[in-house]
Amino acid sequence: MREYRRIASDVQMGQNVTIHAFVNIYGCSIGDNSRVGTFVEIQKNACIGRNVKVSSHTFICEGVTIDDDVFVGHNVSFINDKYPRATNDGGSPQSEADWQVVKTRVKRGASIGTSATILCGVTIFWHKHRRGLCLASYRKSLPIFPRQAMLAVDCSWSFLHVHYPNQ
């Protein structure tokens, strides 16, 4: 199955890393004992910690740091540009010089559910003392929610929807 994986020579991989088929991984680092599912892309300058599970069909772009012991569900997408455009002001195709990477961090022990889209410039973490998930945005910090809560935040960061299962 190795022929169905594209792992560039500049990838830094720890011990006991499992990479499944149909992946595209380049310029990133992946920590010990981490697992990467099928149909995953991890771009340059992304950092995956130890004991991380990245489920299938996930996109991890440049500027994303995922700490140790994090679960990333199926079909999760990260975004690293607040104002994505195909062309620059002059009408030419954009190059790396035309935009800035906005970093995102997922802290130790957090879990990201299936089909989540993670906007850039946020930090997601598990708050063990309050037993909840917290999302800190570039404009304001949002409150702590129970572990079972599902969060959705729109692009303007003015709307927050929390769904509590079984309520």
Steps between C-alpha positions, in 0.01 A plus 500: 500500500798734531458605135166658592656736755681820411733586787762761410859458613478814716234354735624449856339189643526361852508137606206263437310742274226335291422652161216342302455500122419793271665775705699805392741619768782752451716738704329418831582315821307211657571383856548153646210252497276722288262359237400662171196360317437461129442795268677747731715794395743664740678804359839655567558670835219306669594328824327189634584393857536158662211253535280695258232331292419673172198330344438456127422777250659771716687808377765655726651810342812703559501683832306238699653361819333200660637413844528153657204269568257673261221329305412643157180350357418407141482771234636781719635801310723776631517844337810724514388810310240752621439641151571230239519621140614345172664819369684798644395864458671512159298204370790254497475164677588536866839383622624446855606868501136614466363365829596406855454168674279541808595237756268263685576292808328193638623439853565175679208264550247684283260313271368638173184337365420374153464754216612797711647798317753677720542865413846653529632698795341288773620282785293197598560326830352263754451668840540214746402696813166607359457182297431680176630615166610859449551690177705820508465717191708789377234744618376358828499194717191288496371326813568146611254231395445143617696234313185378321419843354536557128626846403444694180637850450441710189765698308424832669535346849181674604292181511552195715277196491528237770315170473472282807413140408204344683356835606 
